[in-house]
Amino acid sequence: MTGRVRAACTVVALAACGGTSFGQPLPVSGYLQNVPLAGTAGGGLSDFNRFRLSTEPAAGPFRLEAAYEHVLTLRRVDAIPGFSLGAVPGGGEWLDLQWTLVEREHVAWQHRFDRLSVAWEPSGQLEITAGRQAVSWGTALFLTPSDPFTPFSPVDPFREFRAGVDAVRARFYPGPFSEIDVVVRPTRSPAGEEWTALGRGLTTVRNWEISGWGGTLYGDPAGAFGAAGALGGWAVRGEGTLRRLRRELVFRGTIGFDRLLQVGGNDLTFLAEYQRDGLGTADPGEYLDLLESDTFLRGEHLVLGRDEAVVQASYQLHPLWSVAGLWLWNLNDRSAILGPSLAYSAGNNAAIAAGVFVGMGADESTDDVPLPSEYGLAGITGFLSFSWFF
């Protein structure tokens, strides 16, 4: 057994059986996920597994948050097509808290601390946190360009937890519906060693949540705004950023609408969003350059297109059964991802889902345009997902 394997096993054992200095059992929760996949593009087969342990003990004004997880992928080919295009690249964190146990042609096994932070709360109005933690500043639900901290990918149905970032964070609550949030984050990525320092304010005016942030994002001056409220029976969400990048002022923005309806006595939820992304491109001939850009390597892109729209709907067939559909459309190259799925609640702590992602669009590669569309080469990928919380 290698030193890294021994270390990984030791961490799991301590998390499962450890105790605090007060002699009390350490409260630990867990998450286990298995996702078999099959794709038509390249005949890819894969089996994705995630095991996660979390704990959040507190002592007086101090709180520790730790989440440790293993990710094991068994595969016939290097990757399952359809889940890399549009996905947020990983890495870039300052602390070296991720390790590879096995990396072979058909096996990839990694483990990491997704959370490892200490918080100090001297009063009910102030909290200071240092270490790897989750930070979420987006306002929209799917496409969130004003969230500078590893937002969720709209074509990743398997991640239940937002990825942690290495940062020092101070939150002040001047009132019950207001918050001031300051985050300083160092990063290491193929783009280099960089710093982000941003301050955000959030408050509620009548039935609207208003927010805005500003500062330096990877060394570039940047600012953002966000608003969420209701117009009639519809929830309305909008956000946008302005950033000085390479002597140009770049705008990224999203507007979205969502609603909960009663149809046949059951819940029907509907959502539609549109994003205009100044970091994206309208020319498929520029996709490869975009994939090699600093902004992509940092994980700043949810999608590649300049103009993209997403429509999502879900319907509760039964208290235990629900059906959903996702349509992500690149309005520039006319390619799209369609994602129907079916979910079953197997108990209070378990869920089963099945679905298909279908890529549609231009798929004829040439020397001049090796990636003819964002989603056209994705093919068809089917999946089953088994999740258990304990």
Salt bridges, closest charged atoms under 4 A:
GLU56 OE2 - ARG63 NE 2.85
GLU65 OE2 - ARG115 NE 3.70
GLU69 OE2 - ARG50 NE 3.70
GLU69 OE1 - ARG52 NH1 2.77
GLU93 OE2 - ARG185 NH2 2.54
GLU103 OE2 - ARG75 NH2 3.11
GLU105 OE1 - HIS106 NE2 3.72
ASP114 OD2 - ARG52 NH1 3.03
ASP114 OD1 - ARG112 NH1 2.37
ASP114 OD2 - ARG115 NH1 2.81
GLU127 OE2 - ARG63 NH1 3.01
GLU127 OE1 - ARG171 NH2 2.67
ASP147 OD2 - ARG162 NH1 2.92
ASP166 OD1 - ARG132 NE 2.73
ASP181 OD2 - ARG169 NH2 2.61
GLU193 OE2 - ARG188 NE 3.22
GLU194 OE2 - ARG298 NH2 2.75
ASP220 OD2 - ARG243 NH2 3.00
ASP258 OD1 - ARG237 NE 2.85
ASP277 OD1 - ARG252 NE 2.68
GLU300 OE1 - ARG243 NH1 2.43
GLU300 OE2 - ARG298 NH1 2.96
ASP307 OD2 - ARG276 NH1 2.86
